[in-house]
Amino acid sequence: MPRLPTKADLPSSLTLSIIPPPSTASSSSSSTTTPTHVLLLLHGLGDTHDPFTRLAAQLALPGTVCIALRALTPLPFDLPGFHWGDDILFDEASGGMDVDTGFNKASEVVATRIIRDVLVQKCAFRTDEILIYGFGQGGMVGLAAARKLQEEKSFFGGVITIGGPLAEGSRKKEAEEKCKTPVLVLGGSSRSLITVSAARRIKESFGDVQFVQWKRAGDGMPSNREEMLPIMQFFAKRLRSRAPRGTVEIS
């Protein structure tokens, strides 16, 4: 049976928060302290893990330990926040930072150093009991990590990406099979990074993809129950369908 990961299990170079399942937080009984799933939360460009730490507590997914991870590299020029990219590039047209600057290092940390080395080998989770929730660059890292895991013929329980398209370096090569990790992609009806071409690239690389287009502009985080509903439905389906060790219900 899997066990609750601790900060001592994880590389000391990483900054993160571990949010135990609701039952673990409210009870000292050993029968309620064994998590069945893991949810990794990955913030967007220029943010930290703190808002996602609060989000994990608010989600309170039954039997699910959440890990909110801070991106690996601080922004330059004393700007606040962190980023997931291999580099920092600026868009000549807009003057803003380019979102897709490669995620080889970040996907290696997530897929190998956290998931394979710790959650699977130390804590005895299966990869299909692990889900990723990412915003912007965080969602791109989640998709990149799923593609990396596919190389080992494994897959996650699911990836939710809000406004995070598939990075150019993570696209399926012609001879490769589609990734089996189920994906939920969300974005705004306009001014979204989930463009028609971005959606096509995701469908070309993943075999099980659901797209949700919000009735508003932009790719911000969900702001109401209607926008949050497909996310909770995805959680409910994935936490049940990947849990032959014991089903989990979300009311």
N, C-alpha and C positions, 0 to 999 in steps of 0.2 A: 504493500500500500504506500502511496506517496506521503510525504511529510511536509510540514510547513517550512519553507526556506527561511533562512536568517541572513542578516547582513554579513555575518562571519563566513557564510558559504560563498558569497559573491566577491569578485575582485575588489580590493580596497580602493582602486583608482576610480571606481564608479560612484557617482552620487545618486542616491535613490531613496525611495520610501517603500516600505513593505506594509500593506494594509491587510490584516488577517480577515478571514471570513467573518460575517456577523456573529455566528454562533461561537467562534473562537474568542471574539472580543467580549462576549457577554457571559461566558461560562467557563469554569475551570475544569469541567468534566472532560476526561481524556477521550470519551466517545464523541465529543463534538469538536475536537481540535484537528481532525484530519481533513484537509482540503481535497476536493475532487478535481479542481481545475485551477489554472493560473491565467490571469489577465494582465498582459503588459500594456502600460499606457505610455505613449510617446508623444510629447508636446510638439508644437510647431516652431518654425523659425523665429528666433528672437525671444523665446519664452524660457521658462524653467519648469521643473517637474511639480512645483508647489500647487498650481491650480488643478493638476490631474491627481494629486494626492487627495485633495478635497473631493474631486469628482468620484474617485474610487469609493470613498466613504459614503457618498450620497447614493451611488449605485447599489451598494450592499447586496451584491449578487450571492445567493446562497451557495455555500461550499466553495467559494472562489477566493483565493488569495490574490491580491492585486499588487503589482510592482510598478510604481511610477518612476521612470528613469529620466534623469537629466541628460540632455545632449552632451556630446563629448568635448565640444570646443567652444570657448567664449567668442562672442562677436568682436571684431576688431574696432579700433578707434575709441575704446572705452564705452562702446554702446552696451546697453543692458541686454542680458539674455545670452542664449547659446544656440548653436546650430549643429546639424547632423552631417553636413556635407564634407566631402574630402577636401574641398577648397572653398574659397570665397570669390565669387565673380559678380560683376555688376553689369546689369543690362544697359547697353548704350542708349537705347531708346527711352527708357523710363528713368534711368538713373538709380533704380532700386536694385537690391540684391537678387541675383538669379537663384531660383528655388532649386533647380536641378544642377548640382555640381558634383554628382557622383556620390555613391553611398557604400563603397566597398568596405571601408573601415567600420562604419556603423552597423552594416548588416552582418559583418563578421563578429562583432561584439555581441549583437543580439542573438544570432543563430547559433554561434559556436560557444562563446565564453559564458553566456547566460543560460541559453536553452539546453544545448547539448551537455556542456561540462557541469552545470549546476542543477538545473531543473530535472533533466533526464538522468544523468549519472549519479548525482548525489541525493536527489530528493525523490527519485523513482516515478516521476510523471512520464506519461507518454507524450509524444509531440502533438498528437491529436487532442490532448486535454489542455492545450495551451492556445490562448487567443491573443490577438494584438488589436489595440484600439489606438489609432494614430490620427493626428490632425496635421494637415499640410505636409511639411517635411517628415513629420513622424509617421504619417500614413505611407509616404514613399519608402521609408525605411522598412515598415512592416511588409510591404509588397516585395521589396528587395530581399528581405530575410526569408520570405516564403519561397521565392525563386531559388535562393541559395540552398534551402533545405530540400527542395525538389531534386537537386543534384545528388543527394544522398537517398533518394527514393522515399522521402518522408514528407509529411505535410502537417500544417497546423490545424487546430480545430476551426479556425476562422480568422480573417483579417477584416477589420472595419477601417476604412480610410475616408476621412472627411476632407475634401478638397485636395487630396494628395494623389496625383496621377502616377503612373508607372515610370520610373526613371529610365532614361534612354539606355543606360548600361545594364538594365535588368530585363530587357525585352527577351522573349523566347527566340532562340536561334532556330533557323529553319528546320534542322533535323531533330530538335528537342520536342518532347511531348509537353502538353499543356500542364501547368501546375494544378494539383488536385486540391489545394487549400481553397475552401469556399471564401468568397470575397463579397463584402457589402461596400459599395461606393456611393457617397453622398456629396451633393454640391448644390450650388444655387442655380436658378434658372437663367441667370445672366452673370457676366463678370466672374465666371467660374473657371478654375483650372481644369475642370472635368469637361473638356471640349469634346466635340464629336470625334476628332482624331484621337484624343486621349482615351476616350471610352473604347474605341476600336482597338487600340494597343493593349488595353487591359484584357479585352475579350480574346485577343489573339494569344495571350500568354497564360490565361487562367480558364479552367473548364467550367467553373461554377461561379458565376458573377451576377449579382443583383445591383441594379442602378436605381437610385432614388434622387429625383430632382425636386428640390424645395421650391416653394412658390415665392421666392424672394431672390434678390441679387446677392452675389458674394458667397464665399465658402466659410462663413463663420460657424462657430459651434452651435449645436441645436439650442433654440431659444424658447421652445414651447413643447407641449405634450405631443402635438401632431408631428413635429420634426423628430422627436425622440422615439416615437412609437416604432418605426422600422428597426431602430437599433435594438430596442428591448425585445422585439420579436426575433431578431437574429440571435441575440443572446439565448433566449428561451429555447430556440430550435437547436442551436449548437451545443448548449450545455446538456440537453437531454440526449441528442442523437449520438454524441461521442462519449457516453458514460455507461458502458456495460457493467462497470463495477458498481453502479448504483445510480438511479435516475435522479435528476434535480428538477424541481418544479419552481417556476417563477410566477407569482400571482400578480 
